[in-house]
């Protein structure tokens, strides 16, 4: 049996204690704000969270920060319905309501801690399309079919239990087929690795195929394969359309920081070689300049749209594919996850406060 996280145990204990405290306060709070039951009172306060706090983007790590953001949002609110709760809180006679709201908000943070404390993809960045022509798929965080296209259920992005952009992510959501209400799903890690291998083989690049084999070995050797970032092949610049301007050989995203890194395999034979036996030096220079500018435009375009810096591996790098893989593998080590709120330690010293 898995050992229970002491922070989760302490957090649940604190939530229960707060709930008991709120219920003791309720008989004195009801007359202050014209409510007569727990459900009505809690809805009156709790329904404001999405309005007062940008829950889709804010990363919140403490109860006090949550309360501060809620108050800040309330203070800016202009709707008459929102003004009412502000007036109740400003009323010096409503001491019980003030205390109730403070405890309620801190409890709300603890209840949603796992969703709130981690960095999440931006709504606009929670969709990735990758793959070669006629064999491309979409990876979403919370995919749903709207009758015409795939989209994310944006309200649920922060509630996802998997680590974003990892193998665990793709096993949870599957891959979306463009323009169809159909998904490509995987029941186990090896199923996805077989799919990944087949996708990379379609590129017909010896170097990309060699790198994909090393990634597969890396995942298979891991004790926690679900937590390993996806090595996303052939990231499409223009999304799901069949026609696209660019493809990036590989990309991965750190699940904790959301930082992206791209890898472009750039042998001379495919990225710089000049054609034609009878061209003048001027013509050859012009062609070489065109090839160079195309690569530079691609780098700028991916950074501008996706904020992806790109590592290029040229012929001299590709002589030793193990060294190339070593550089890529460094980015698969994502470091430590965000620090958990140390509720067990807090309870030990201040549990009675």
C-alpha positions, 0 to 999 in steps of 0.5 A, spaced: 500 500 500 502 506 498 504 511 503 500 517 505 503 523 504 503 527 511 502 534 507 495 531 504 493 528 511 494 534 515 491 539 509 485 534 510 485 535 517 485 542 517 480 543 512 475 539 517 477 543 523 475 550 518 469 547 516 467 545 524 469 553 525 465 555 520 459 551 522 459 554 529 459 561 526 453 560 522 448 562 526 451 569 528 453 570 520 446 569 517 442 575 520 448 579 518 448 578 511 440 576 510 442 568 509 438 563 512 442 556 511 449 554 509 448 552 502 446 559 500 451 563 505 457 559 502 454 560 494 454 567 496 461 567 497 464 561 493 461 564 487 465 570 486 472 566 486 472 566 478 470 573 478 475 576 483 481 571 481 484 569 474 484 562 476 486 560 469 493 563 470 494 565 477 499 560 480 497 561 488 502 558 493 499 560 500 492 561 503 494 568 504 495 570 497 489 567 495 485 571 500 489 577 498 487 576 490 480 575 492 480 582 496 483 585 490 479 582 485 473 584 489 475 591 490 475 592 483 469 589 482 463 594 479 457 590 478 451 591 483 451 584 486 459 584 487 458 591 491 453 588 496 458 583 499 464 589 499 459 593 503 457 587 508 465 586 509 466 594 510 460 594 515 464 594 522 458 591 525 459 584 521 465 582 525 462 574 524 461 575 517 468 578 516 471 572 520 467 567 516 469 569 509 477 569 511 476 562 514 472 560 508 477 563 503 483 559 506 479 553 506 477 554 499 485 554 497 486 548 501 481 544 498 483 546 491 491 546 493 493 541 487 490 545 482 492 552 484 499 551 486 502 548 480 504 552 473 499 551 468 499 552 460 496 558 458 489 557 455 492 559 448 498 554 449 494 548 451 494 545 444 499 542 440 499 539 433 504 535 430 506 530 425 507 529 418 502 530 412 496 526 413 499 523 419 498 528 424 495 529 431 493 534 436 495 534 443 490 537 448 490 538 456 482 537 456 480 535 449 472 536 447 469 536 440 465 542 439 461 539 433 466 542 428 473 542 431 477 539 437 478 544 443 480 545 450 475 545 456 478 551 458 475 551 465 478 544 467 485 545 465 487 547 472 484 541 474 488 536 470 491 531 475 497 528 470 503 532 469 502 537 463 506 534 457 508 528 459 507 521 457 502 520 463 498 526 460 498 523 453 495 516 456 490 520 460 487 524 454 489 521 448 491 524 441 485 528 437 484 526 430 484 533 425 477 534 423 474 528 426 470 526 432 475 521 433 481 520 438 487 515 438 488 512 445 493 508 449 492 504 454 499 503 456 506 506 456 509 501 450 503 503 446 505 510 446 512 508 444 510 504 439 506 510 436 512 514 437 517 510 433 512 509 427 511 517 427 518 518 427 520 513 422 515 517 417 520 522 417 525 518 414 531 521 417 536 516 420 538 521 425 531 522 428 530 515 428 536 514 432 534 519 437 527 516 437 530 509 439 534 512 445 528 516 447 524 509 448 530 506 451 530 512 456 523 511 458 523 504 458 529 504 463 525 509 468 522 508 474 516 513 473 515 513 465 509 517 466 512 523 469 517 523 463 516 529 458 514 527 451 519 528 446 514 531 441 516 529 434 515 534 428 511 540 431 507 543 426 507 551 426 501 552 423 497 547 427 492 542 424 491 544 417 494 539 412 498 545 409 504 548 413 509 553 413 514 549 418 515 543 422 520 542 428 524 536 429 523 535 436 520 539 442 519 538 449 516 542 455 518 542 462 511 540 466 513 544 472 515 550 469 512 550 462 519 552 459 519 549 452 526 547 448 526 545 441 531 541 437 533 541 429 537 536 426 540 540 421 545 536 416 548 539 410 544 534 405 537 537 407 538 544 410 544 547 406 546 543 400 546 547 393 543 544 387 545 545 380 552 543 376 552 549 372 550 555 376 555 561 377 558 563 384 553 569 384 547 564 383 550 559 388 551 564 393 544 567 392 541 560 393 546 559 400 543 565 402 536 563 401 537 556 405 540 560 411 535 565 411 529 560 411 533 557 417 533 563 421 526 565 419 524 558 422 527 560 428 524 566 429 517 564 427 517 558 432 520 563 438 515 568 436 509 564 436 511 558 441 516 561 445 521 555 443 528 556 443 531 551 438 538 547 438 541 546 432 545 540 431 549 540 424 554 535 421 559 535 426 555 534 432 551 528 428 558 524 428 556 522 435 549 521 436 550 519 443 553 526 444 547 529 441 542 525 445 546 527 451 544 534 450 537 532 449 536 528 455 539 533 460 532 537 458 528 530 460 531 531 467 526 536 469 528 538 476 524 538 483 517 539 483 514 545 486 515 545 493 509 542 497 505 547 502 508 544 509 502 543 512 504 537 517 510 542 520 505 547 520 500 543 524 505 541 529 507 547 531 501 552 530 495 546 530 491 549 536 491 557 533 
